[in-house]
Amino acid sequence: MATKQEIVQSVPQKGFFGHPKGLLSLFFTEFWERFSYYGMRAILLYYMYYELNQGGLGLERSTANSIMAVYGSLVYMSGIIGGWIADRLFGTTKTVFYGGVAIMLGHAVLALPGGVTTLFVSMALIIIGTGLLKPNISSIVGDLYADNDVRRDSGFSIFYMGINMGAFLAPLVVGTVGMDYSFHLGFGLAAIGMFLGLVVFVITKKKYLGLAGSYVPNPMSKDERKSVFTGIAIGLVAVLIIGYVLITNGIMTIDVFTMIVSILGIVIPTIFFIVMYRSSKTNADEKSRVIAYIPLFISAMVFWAIAEQGSIILAQYADERTDLMLGSWEINPAWFQSLNPLFIIGLAPIFAWLWVRLGVKQPSTPKKFALGLFFASMSFLIMIIPAYMNGTETLVSPWWLVLSFFLVVLGELLLSPVGLSATTKLAPAAFAAQTMSLWFLTSASAQAINAQVVKFYNPESEIVYFGVIGAVAMLIGLAMYILSPKIEKFMRGIR
């Protein structure tokens, strides 16, 4: 197995805004992957609850909201499988490629007019593909830098900007085509976006990535492979048979499945922490860092519970509660999904510059998380104002949504790229890719909880809905700030 030093030395260390050239390859690969995903996501909710004569599936709004949350949860929950495959079988580079292929096929299936069955087949492919690609491409970014390289946080911020450039363009392009012409044509554009991402990755990886992502850190022996694959095959067959029986007998309904996913969103990361902490491959310093990672995980989960509602509750709010006319110009409700990445594109370079400028004087990771929760809280609390002032039966100015998305982006830039960087530094060596999967479980767990929470939203409950969630986030952020010195001690020298 290659050492960290050998990996770093194999990568051209400058050439992309003062960062390793490998960042260029990963930047544009992730750009197109996010274009495909966020393009699909910008119109998926509307596709599910719009009536059949509008080109949609005609599902109930509350059902569509829960499906969106469960879908988002499973997309990130599948990162556990992707991390395990990278750590034990293929390494991160190959796993990223296979994931991209599955995602492309998933969008292509959704482009076909096949109703609810096609929707679920597409979701399954994208869930698997994103689980293979998403955590592992971020792990490769960490491989580009030495552990003490001060460019690391800045590099992740630049990488994060690439993610959001794709996410910004997607609702404008896919959203316009999908909403104004055909949902299926919009999904087809998402498939093309993922194809372009694969092309970029294949062409540039050999020249720019060096050994990064090429090795398997904890490979299985031949005997292990045989027993594991046999177990997986038996498990899949059992799941398919049981699922078929439960569905045909009306036991496995959408509500039951949603509840199962919500429970798994809590149980899986709990098991994950226990396994990593108790593993004989985790040394004393790494065990301490695993403990420090727990409050970071909880804070990130609360943050994403708010942020991920931008494509669910705020998307519905944009469609039904917002005045979409600016003079004679009508705003496409899908375009609001471009606000989050637009603000990140504008602010990410500032934050990247700020962390380099401050150096060792910058706030610690736990304090950045606390501040991130404060802004997320405010993004929901300000949504109380229009309902309180004008009631819930009148359309509100679109600027309220703009302000809400802006506030949550301030929190995201304090928490998300910093969390990616902290994960690569706090991860036990034997669980490198799997710990990155654990980071993406923060979003999975958040959306698993959201699958139950979003059912309570309706215009009449707006004040209570936004107020309670915002207040909970504020209190947890305050607790995180107070406990920051204690958490820093458990990080054992990692800042």
Salt bridges, closest charged atoms under 4 A:
GLU30 OE2 - LYS134 NZ 2.31
GLU33 OE1 - ARG34 NE 2.61
ASP143 OD1 - LYS4 NZ 3.89
ASP147 OD1 - ARG152 NH2 3.55
ASP149 OD2 - ARG151 NH2 2.87
ASP153 OD2 - LYS368 NZ 3.89
ASP153 OD1 - LYS425 NZ 3.93
GLU224 OE1 - ARG88 NH2 3.39
ASP255 OD1 - LYS455 NZ 3.99
ASP285 OD1 - ARG492 NH1 2.46
GLU308 OE1 - ARG41 NH1 2.81
GLU320 OE2 - ARG61 NE 2.19
GLU462 OE2 - ARG321 NE 2.56
